[in-house]
Amino acid sequence: MSHDRKARDRGQVAIEYLGFIPILILVTLAAVQLGLIAYAAEQAGTAARAGARSASLRQGSQPACSDAISARLTVTGCPASFGGDTVTVTASVHIPSVLLGYDFGDASKTATMPLDH
């Protein structure tokens, strides 16, 4: 193999590598976004449990929901509904996006606690 051919082969590999970089970036962004979705869902569960606990003590659910999650996330709703001897809270947390222009909505979780008499 001549020296000239080796140089061309290296150039071809570099071009193929450059073509693969955008795909690698997209896969990485998708993995990060899936992680953010899972994290927001987990935090919604935490907020719902904290809100239900607070509402069961008749202290209101919204402040407890907001205080229970990471400051980087936003609680979009945390209503309490009373029925019989229980209180149910459904917390909704906005899912952050790493992809500009895309809105993934909210992750919602529900928790029920017995009322403290």
N, C-alpha and C positions, 0 to 999 in steps of 0.2 A: 504494500500500500504506500502510495506516495505521500509526501508531506502535505501536498496541496489537498488531497482527498481527506486526510485527517482533520484539517482545519475546517473543511466544508461540513464534515460530520458533526464536529463540535458546534458549529453555527446552527445546524439543523436541530440539534438537541436543545440549544438555547431558545430557539423559536418555539419548539413544542412545549417547553417549560413555561414560557410566557403565555402561551395559549391556555395552559392549565390553571394559571393563577386566578383568573376570574371565577372559575368553577370552584376552586378551593375556598375562595372568599365567600361565595354564596352558601356553600355547605357550612362553613364556620358561622356565618350570620344566622342560618336556620337553626343550628344547634344552640346558639346563644338565645335565640328567640324562644325556642322550646323550653329552655331552662327558665326564662323569665315567666312564661305561662305557668309552669309548674310552681314556681316560687310565689306568684300572685295567688294561685289557688290555695297553696298551703297557708299563706298569710290571711286569706279570706276565712279559712277554717278557724284560725287563731282568733280573728276579730269576732266571728260569730260566737265562739265559746265565751270570750270575754264579755261581749255584749249581753248574752243570755244570762251569764252569772250576775252582771250588774243589774239587769232588768229584774231578775228574780229577787233582788234585794230592794227593788223599787227605787233605784238610783239612776235610771235612764240608760239606754243602750248605746247611743251615738258617741258620747265621750269615751266610753270604755273601748268601743270598737276602734276608734281612731288612735287611742293611746297604746293599743295592743300590738300594732304593726309597725314595720319599718317606716321611718320618716320619709323615705324616698317613694313610698307608695301612697295612693289616695283612696280613701274609703268613699265610694259614691253613694252608698246607702246602707242603712243598718236599722231597719224598722223592727220593732218588737210587736208581737201579737200574743195576747193573753187568752188562754182558753182553759177553763177548769182549774186545775192545780199546777199548770205548767205555763211557761213562757217560751215562745219560739222566736229566734232572731235569725234573719237572713242577711248576711253581710256581703256586700259587693265591693270588690277592689278592682280599680282600673289596671289593666295589663299594659305595662310600658312596652314600647316598640323600638327596636334597633333599626327597623326598616322605615326610612322616611316615607311618609305618605300613606302608611298602613295603620289602621286602627283595629286592634284585636278585641276591643270591647272590654267587658268586665268578667272577672271570675267571681262566682257566687257560691257560698256555702251556708248551710243552715245548722243551727244548734238548738236543742231544747233542754231546758232546765226546770226542775221543780220550783214552785214558788216558796219562798221562805216566809213562814207565817209568824 
